[in-house]
Amino acid sequence: MSMNFMRKLPIPQEIKEEYPLSAECEILKNKCDEEIAQIFRGESDKIIMIIGPCSADREDAVMEYIYRLARVQEQIKDKIFIIPRIYTNKPRTNGMGYKGMVHQPDPTKAEDMLEGLVSIRKLHRRAIEDTGFVCADEMLYPENYRYLSDLLSYVAVGARSVENQQHRLTVSGMDIPAGMKNPTSGDLSVMFNSIYAAQSSHTFLYRGWEVRTDGNPLAHAILRGFVNKHGESLPNYHYEDLLLTYRLYTEKGLVNPSVIIDTNHANSGKQYLEQPRILSEVMHCCRHNTDIRRMIKGFMVESYLEDGSQGISDGVFGKSITDPCLGWEKTEDMLLRTADIL
């Protein structure tokens, strides 16, 4: 038999009951969720910064990074709303390599999905309890979303998942912002069809249930660049790209037209040190055009304690074991500079 059923895992409700969110943190999260929604609805001029490691790999390093973010957030809270990236699932281009904490809570050990589900819930819960931050994760596996649904305040659907029906329909049942990335091909019509589906009501099969969703008016676009037929990375954050995105939003008639700019991936050609420059260029476009400024809600930045990336066995604390990230000193400078020009 090519698929071996190893063990039945606890359902999300069982994990939630074993590792619950406190009533105080639930109140805090609801307050933060409303502030984030106000930004996406255009009721607040704050910029959202979804920032953190390419992939969360170990709790102690991720929490040290978030503690530092919390200190900066206090300085810039009137202008920038930080949502830490705690990305616990890692999509792999060819299916191989480290797939995130949900697979391997310890990257040096074998896969353990039960321990992984527990570890990612505890990490997201600890971020709220220790720092007051509500966090973001990527929805690589739609069926896993419910394990974190009471903890997450932002969800991203990746470039390789955005065409998938189950991802789109699952987002339609969320009440938090969900960013739909443009596909790796760069075809914006795919992204806009995904947003349309996510903002609409659906009936479908989910985790063994027939469910009906109301549609998610906070589903929106993430521009992350694309790869052409020659395998070359090309950006889609320039002024003309933003004008085109605004026009397509207008033609589609979607509610709450919103864009998050992913400053890494194909937009930077994975040249992670370019991220502050890309952010600065988009902010210049916002100052030049009021339509673009209303549409741009924030940025997605890959950042960790140390510059660059490393192998799993190298052991440098707070250095990415997947895509290279911007180090802390450059990150702090970027955040403070951005706040100064808002």
Secondary structure, DSSP 8 states (H G I E B T S, - for coil): --S--------HHHHHHHS---HHHHHHHHHHHHHHHHHHTTS---EEEEEE-SS---HHHHHHHHHHHHHHHHHHTTTEEEEEB-------TTS-S---TTT-SSTTS---HHHHHHHHHHHHHHHHHHH---EEEE-S-GGGGGGTTTTEEEEEE-TTTTT-HHHHHHHTT-SS-EEEE--TT--HHHHHHHHHHHTS--EEEETTEEEE----TTEEEEE--EE-TTS-EE---SHHHHHHHHHHHHHHT-SS--EEEE-SHHHHTT-GGGHHHHHHHHHHHHHH-HHHHHHEEEEEEEB-SSSBB--TTT--TT-BSSS-BB-HHHHHHHHHHHHHH-
